[in-house]
Amino acid sequence: MDKAMAYIDKLAAKLGVAADHVYGVLVKQAVANGVANILAGIGLIAIAVTYVLIVLHLRDRFDVSAWTVVGFVAVLTVVTPVFAGFPILSEGVKAVINPEYYAIKEILDTIGGK
């Protein structure tokens, strides 16, 4: 933690602002990243649900094997967005709930060289 505070102080000195300001900016950025991740996760899941509804509608209108259509759509358009969407959504919610953690994590990652 001492390294993190030293890093904040050095960064603040270079920017010509108070260390509290730098930390505040990092916290706000963590919230902004969290909101963006929440929107991206919801968007990916919404895409998956939309495709399922479209396939169900098309299945009723055309004489196509239901298993063929469902299998194709599930693999290409549902499974991938859902598996990508939930982790993104989770990270976003955590960043909005606890932005201070993500601000400190970013500082420590920068100090440690990721």
C-alpha positions as CSV (number, residue, x, y, z in Angstrom):
1,M,0.0,0.0,0.0
2,D,2.9,2.3,0.7
3,K,4.1,1.8,-2.9
4,A,0.6,2.7,-4.2
5,M,0.5,5.9,-2.2
6,A,4.0,6.8,-3.4
7,Y,2.9,6.2,-6.9
8,I,-0.1,8.5,-6.4
9,D,2.1,11.2,-4.9
10,K,4.6,11.0,-7.8
11,L,1.8,11.1,-10.4
12,A,0.1,14.0,-8.7
13,A,3.4,15.9,-8.5
14,K,4.0,15.4,-12.3
15,L,0.4,16.5,-13.1
16,G,0.6,19.5,-10.7
17,V,-2.4,18.4,-8.7
18,A,-3.2,17.0,-5.3
19,A,-2.9,13.3,-4.7
20,D,-6.6,13.2,-3.7
21,H,-7.5,14.6,-7.1
22,V,-5.6,11.8,-8.9
23,Y,-7.3,9.1,-6.7
24,G,-10.7,10.7,-7.3
25,V,-10.2,10.6,-11.0
26,L,-9.2,6.9,-10.9
27,V,-12.3,6.2,-8.8
28,K,-14.5,8.0,-11.4
29,Q,-12.9,6.1,-14.2
30,A,-13.6,2.8,-12.5
31,V,-17.2,3.7,-12.3
32,A,-17.2,4.8,-16.0
33,N,-15.6,1.5,-16.9
34,G,-18.1,-0.4,-14.8
35,V,-21.1,1.3,-16.5
36,A,-19.6,0.6,-19.9
37,N,-19.1,-3.1,-19.0
38,I,-22.7,-3.3,-17.7
39,L,-24.0,-1.9,-21.0
40,A,-21.8,-4.2,-23.1
41,G,-22.9,-7.2,-21.1
42,I,-26.6,-6.4,-21.3
43,G,-26.1,-5.7,-25.0
44,L,-24.5,-9.1,-25.7
45,I,-27.2,-10.9,-23.7
46,A,-29.9,-8.9,-25.5
47,I,-28.5,-10.0,-28.9
48,A,-28.6,-13.6,-27.8
49,V,-32.2,-13.3,-26.7
50,T,-33.2,-11.5,-29.9
51,Y,-31.7,-14.2,-32.0
52,V,-33.6,-16.9,-30.1
53,L,-36.8,-15.1,-30.6
54,I,-36.1,-14.6,-34.4
55,V,-35.3,-18.3,-34.8
56,L,-38.4,-19.4,-33.0
57,H,-40.5,-17.1,-35.2
58,L,-38.8,-18.3,-38.4
59,R,-39.2,-22.0,-37.3
60,D,-42.9,-21.5,-37.2
61,R,-43.1,-19.8,-40.6
62,F,-40.9,-22.2,-42.6
63,D,-40.7,-25.9,-42.8
64,V,-37.2,-26.4,-41.4
65,S,-36.0,-29.0,-39.0
66,A,-36.2,-27.4,-35.6
67,W,-33.1,-29.1,-34.3
68,T,-31.0,-27.9,-37.2
69,V,-32.0,-24.3,-36.7
70,V,-31.8,-24.3,-32.9
71,G,-28.4,-26.0,-33.0
72,F,-27.0,-23.6,-35.5
73,V,-28.3,-20.5,-33.8
74,A,-27.3,-21.7,-30.3
75,V,-23.7,-22.3,-31.2
76,L,-23.2,-19.2,-33.3
77,T,-25.4,-16.5,-31.9
78,V,-26.5,-17.5,-28.4
79,V,-23.7,-19.3,-26.6
80,T,-20.9,-16.9,-27.5
81,P,-22.7,-13.7,-26.5
82,V,-24.0,-15.1,-23.3
83,F,-20.6,-16.5,-22.2
84,A,-19.0,-13.2,-23.1
85,G,-21.8,-11.1,-21.7
86,F,-22.1,-12.4,-18.2
87,P,-18.4,-12.0,-17.2
88,I,-18.4,-8.5,-18.7
89,L,-21.6,-7.7,-16.8
90,S,-20.2,-9.1,-13.6
91,E,-17.0,-7.0,-13.8
92,G,-19.1,-3.9,-14.6
93,V,-21.3,-4.4,-11.6
94,K,-18.4,-4.9,-9.3
95,A,-16.6,-1.8,-10.6
96,V,-19.7,0.3,-10.0
97,I,-20.3,-1.1,-6.5
98,N,-16.7,-0.8,-5.3
99,P,-14.8,1.6,-7.6
100,E,-12.1,2.3,-4.9
101,Y,-10.9,-1.3,-5.2
102,Y,-10.5,-1.0,-9.0
103,A,-8.7,2.4,-8.6
104,I,-6.2,0.8,-6.2
105,K,-5.9,-2.3,-8.4
106,E,-5.1,-0.1,-11.4
107,I,-2.4,1.7,-9.4
108,L,-0.9,-1.6,-8.1
109,D,-1.0,-3.1,-11.6
110,T,0.8,0.0,-13.0
111,I,3.4,-0.3,-10.2
112,G,3.8,-4.0,-10.7
113,G,4.0,-3.7,-14.5
114,K,0.8,-5.8,-14.9
